[in-house]
């Protein structure tokens, strides 16, 4: 069966199916304390990112039916996926990861999220996409708001990072809201 992940192209970002050759690109991105913390990990005694880690990451993404590689200028930058697809309720949960700190803050995340949302609402005909984000991840929250997500709730002290508790913010966007912003 061919990979159902489409190629989606924006002005700077391309979303495409993962390939086994992405191992080298993911390995080159490595692991940084800032990115690990934004995903809810602790940067204490952060182990180096190994080639085995990169193989496992690519294998997971190859097996995911709605996961795209995020590419900029022909170089792997991260992943974007729709998890927990519910065809009956026409909803899914967005998860993104951009792994090069030098590329953050340049609008690439916004472009990535908008490409995924356009596919979710126009092609998959979803009604709703939601996400959860750590409350301290202000850069990601600004990105999601710029793409039309609104805060729907807060799970207090739901994430433990090291010895500290942090809140998760639940955000969502509806198809009609997204279309109103893009028309």
Secondary structure, 3 states (H helix, E strand, C coil): CCCCCCCEECCCEEEECCCCCHHHHHHHHCCCHHHHHHCCCCCCCCCCCCHHHHHHHHHHHHHCCCEEEEEECCEEEEEEEEEEEECCCCEEEEEEEECCHHHCCCCHHHHHHHHHHHHHHHHCCCCEEEEEEECCCHHHHHHHHHCCCEEEEEEEEEEEECCEEEEEEEEEEEHHHHHHHHC
